[in-house]
Amino acid sequence: MASFNMKGRGQKGKRPFGNTKIYRALQDGVMKFDQTATEDSIRTFTSEHLKHAPQRSGGGGFTPHSH
């Protein structure tokens, strides 16, 4: 998870998760079982999940940014 973001741009070395078959399967599954889900809401929640991946177990830890 820590090596992906939704578009693959911005952060160094990140790969685009939004273009993967796994993301399409996840989106299809959520929309099948949650009639209120939208593509935009799934994209938003997935993006937030990926953004916090470095703090999760095995994600590589948190690196504070210099200002």
C-alpha positions as CSV (number, residue, x, y, z in Angstrom):
1,M,0.0,0.0,0.0
2,A,2.8,2.4,0.9
3,S,4.1,2.3,-2.7
4,F,0.9,3.4,-4.3
5,N,-1.3,6.5,-4.6
6,M,-4.3,7.0,-6.8
7,K,-2.6,8.7,-9.7
8,G,1.0,7.8,-9.3
9,R,2.1,11.4,-9.4
10,G,3.5,13.8,-6.9
11,Q,5.4,11.6,-4.4
12,K,8.6,9.9,-5.6
13,G,8.3,6.4,-6.7
14,K,4.5,6.0,-6.1
15,R,2.6,3.8,-8.6
16,P,-0.9,4.6,-9.7
17,F,-3.4,2.4,-7.9
18,G,-6.4,3.9,-9.7
19,N,-5.4,2.1,-12.9
20,T,-5.1,-1.4,-11.5
21,K,-7.4,-4.4,-11.9
22,I,-7.5,-4.7,-8.1
23,Y,-8.9,-1.1,-7.8
24,R,-11.6,-1.9,-10.4
25,A,-12.5,-5.1,-8.6
26,L,-12.7,-3.2,-5.3
27,Q,-14.9,-0.5,-6.9
28,D,-17.2,-3.0,-8.6
29,G,-17.6,-5.0,-5.3
30,V,-18.4,-1.9,-3.2
31,M,-20.9,-0.6,-5.7
32,K,-22.6,-4.0,-6.0
33,F,-23.2,-4.3,-2.3
34,D,-23.7,-0.6,-1.3
35,Q,-26.3,1.1,-3.4
36,T,-25.4,4.5,-2.0
37,A,-21.7,4.2,-3.0
38,T,-20.4,6.4,-5.9
39,E,-17.2,6.2,-7.9
40,D,-16.2,9.5,-6.4
41,S,-16.8,8.4,-2.8
42,I,-14.9,5.1,-3.3
43,R,-12.0,7.1,-4.9
44,T,-11.9,9.5,-2.0
45,F,-11.9,6.8,0.7
46,T,-9.3,4.7,-1.2
47,S,-7.1,7.7,-1.6
48,E,-7.3,8.5,2.2
49,H,-6.5,4.9,3.0
50,L,-3.4,4.9,0.8
51,K,-2.3,8.2,2.2
52,H,-2.0,6.8,5.7
53,A,-0.4,3.5,4.6
54,P,3.1,4.5,5.8
55,Q,1.9,4.7,9.4
56,R,0.5,1.1,9.2
57,S,2.3,-2.1,10.0
58,G,4.9,-2.7,7.3
59,G,4.4,0.6,5.7
60,G,7.8,2.1,6.3
61,G,7.0,4.5,9.1
62,F,6.3,8.2,9.3
63,T,8.9,10.6,7.9
64,P,8.3,14.2,9.1
65,H,8.5,16.9,6.3
66,S,11.0,19.8,6.6
67,H,9.4,23.2,6.4
